[in-house]
Amino acid sequence: MVQYKATMVERITLPSRADRERALERAGYNVFNLDADDVFIDLLTDSGTGTMSNEQWAALIRGDESYAGSSSFARLEDAVSDVMGFPHVVPAHQGRGAENVLYGTLLGEGDVALNNTHFDTTRAHVANQGADPVDCPVPEAAEPGSAGDFKGNFSLENGWEVVEEVGADRIPVVIQTITNNSAAGQPVSVENTRRVAEFAAEIDATFVIDACRFAENAYFVTEREAEFVEASVTAVAREQLGYADALVMSGKKDGLSNIGGFVATDDPSLADACKQRTILYEGFPTYGGMTGRDMEALAVGLREAVEREYVSDRINQIRTLADLLEDRDVPVYTPTGGHAVYLDADACFPHLPAGEFPGQALVCELYREGGVRGVELGSFAFPDTDRPELVRLAVPRRTYHREHFEHVADTAAAVLERADSVTGLSIRSEPEIPELRHFSAELEPVSA
Ligand code: F0G
């Protein structure tokens, strides 16, 4: 049962089919280029798009906008220490700012970074340092229908293979992303985190946890990992994060905020090095690109994110959307992950070859059919990687309800009914950085 009520609402409208057709064409068949007002149900991302609580709104008023020594930063530090267990916090404007600060400190030309799966901005920041991002997912992560409680895990076998190939000296950083966003938001077990921490220590690498969705991950652990079935979400989060040398965090996810991020660590010299870089790129180390009020909202949001009532409702919302889709025979990635339902575009459009971006075609059809905006996380978003053609329907926190999800499921079912007539897409123009392709490339139907 949902443990909150809405006390503020925002109007949304479904544009006419003709308007949606025009908007799609204007956007170059890339939904990042749509005006948000032209979107009915926006499942592009769960990042910064959720609903803040009245406690968070109240905290905004307390924002201390001092350049140095802001008391809002002190409250953020307290929240990070209480919820995540790390004493040193280096703030940044959002997750990728924190990635730039941390990976710019730890990585250099010719290095290799290992990750269960790099998210797109992580991959780009590692590459931007002249380093090579190498994914180490477990094999079942790429199988949309296979069973598995922790398909987000880091494959140590894979990790050791890379060590043998390139040598431990070239791997200063090992990252674990919890939940594993690019692998369908699948959770990572605490046992896997322990083993990856040992692996990183053995090769003398800094062990970083990308903690964007740490609370959702902790909730899955309480459901699925025998050792933790009696534990609180807070206790699991503290235990799991505690194995890391450093965290990189986007407050826009499990910080339940619209903006913000940070690096956290228990290593004072790493914190000092990061602070120098945050001054260069983000701001003075007691605000790092956030306003005082942003830091207040984030401090409250972090505490709310580990409340069992909140996070169980959150995970159940995702399951509801997946169930409604499955009831209508829409192929979804199972088991369902933490923040999104991932559709299997290969199974939706078996007639489309990989080179014609079946995932992006599905994204466009969902918008055309019902004004629903999702995002492709397949060969369009990740060029030159071997991965399933997935479309992510990310659910903003505390925002949509069952009726919205029914509309999404009906929309997907209507697209599938006319699947045979859906054509593929080809790229018309793309940006220079391949890791960032899906944000701004423009496409056209292959038949055009
Ligand atoms: N790491 C992961 C695992 C992420 O999912 C994201 C963002 C980032 C880092 C970067 O954080 O957006 O605050 O700069 N993911 C969003 C998404 C954008 O839609 O999945 P950011």
Residues whose N, C-alpha, C, O or C-beta is under 5 A from the ligand:
A	BS01	F0G	L44 T45 D46 S47 Q94 G95 R96 G97 F119 T121 T177 N181 D210 C212 S250 K252 G260
